[in-house]
Amino acid sequence: MFPSPCEPGDDIFVKLPPPLKLRDRRRLDDESMAQLLEERGSDRVLRKLVGREIVATERLGYPRVGVIVDTETTGLDHRKDEVIEIGAVAFTFDDEGDIGDVTGLFGGLQKPTVPIPPEITRLTEITDEMVAGQMIDVGLLGALIDPADVVIAHNARFDRPFCEAFSSMSEIYQWEEADRPLKRLTAFDRYEAGSGSH
């Protein structure tokens, strides 16, 4: 029923995509090459994400505020491990979930009470020397997060407990997983502190 495994010396045939046909012999720019590859149907090209500038004046029509948060920690257990870095980006969006402007950035390091484990340094590239004497400015972070209608994290189940253990200010926000497109979120409002509803 199944073909026998290949033996040394057996001929193996693999169907390859057709070769690229250059329209002419001139040198192509990167985007033209990427488009040619994608036209073949067998390739997908990743493009560098160009960051947006922080605006001084927000465009009209994007009344809501979101904040994307990411943490780096000394381990996986929020009950014993500590936050060593928090990064955040604030942005505006509309009721349809379309992104408006980037309105603020935050990045801060925190010296933990114990040395950073070597495996965490390998993973995050954050060293004990980098965090020596560092303390995350909770006031600045709070000023960025305070207007937020929603806080988003790539892995909110990981980041949220660490943020809540780090500072009580993060407990009143609705958190969402980043893999859920913003357009599909239906509940944007903040939790009312202590009510548990939104």
HELIX and SHEET records of a PDB file:
HELIX    1   1 ASP A   30  GLU A   39  1                                  10    
HELIX    2   2 PRO A  118  THR A  124  1                                   7    
HELIX    3   3 ASP A  128  VAL A  131  1                                   4    
HELIX    4   4 VAL A  138  ILE A  145  1                                   8    
HELIX    5   5 ALA A  156  PHE A  166  1                                  11    
HELIX    6   6 SER A  168  ILE A  172  5                                   5    
HELIX    7   7 LEU A  182  ARG A  184  5                                   3    
SHEET    1   A 5 ILE A  99  LEU A 109  0                                        
SHEET    2   A 5 VAL A  83  PHE A  93 -1                                        
SHEET    3   A 5 ARG A  64  THR A  73 -1                                        
SHEET    4   A 5 VAL A 150  ALA A 153  1                                        
SHEET    5   A 5 TRP A 175  GLU A 177  1                                        
END                                                                             
